[in-house]
Amino acid sequence: MSSSCFYIRMNSSDYGLSHPFKDSHTVSNGFADFHDLSNCLFDLRLASFICPNCGSNYFVVVQYFVILELKKKKKKKKKREKKKKRKKKKKKKKKNKKKKKKKKKKSGIPMSI
């Protein structure tokens, strides 16, 4: 995906580790920094990590995790998609109104005296 590092926010009440997580793995504000996406396997709220510093394997229950760069890009795409959908709906409504007006004009019986 992207070569840059990604960040995982940890809830301190959710995990208990024999491994000294806070000392060697935390960058700032409870974010863990791992540079290889291939080293992390996510399964719902349970994450398996290989520490880049010491190479040990351990499991952590994660409150939530965010891949920052990818999330920013996805948000922009979603906004564009929503705008496109709205425009399509408006066009459909206009077409439907035009069809109804045409039908009403055609369906009327001509009254000639």
C-alpha positions, 0 to 999 in steps of 0.5 A: 500500500504505502511505504510510510509508517502507520499508527495504532492508538492503544487503549491502556485499559484494554491490554496487558503485556509482559513485553515493555510496550510503553518503553520501547514501542510508543512514539507519542500520545499512545501511538505505536509506530511500525514501518512495515505493514506486512508485520501487522495482522489485524483481526477485528479488535485483536492485533498481532505485532512483531516489534521492529526494535527487538523482533518479539511477537506479541498480541494486543487488543486494540481500541481502534487503528487508523492508517492515516494517509489512506484514511485521508484519501478515502474521505476525499473520495467519499465526499466526491462520490456523495456529490456525484450521487446527489447530482445524479438524483437531482437529474433523475428527479428533473427527468421524472418531472419532465416525463410527468408533464409530457404525459399529462399533456398527452393524456388529456382529451382534446376538447373541440367544439 
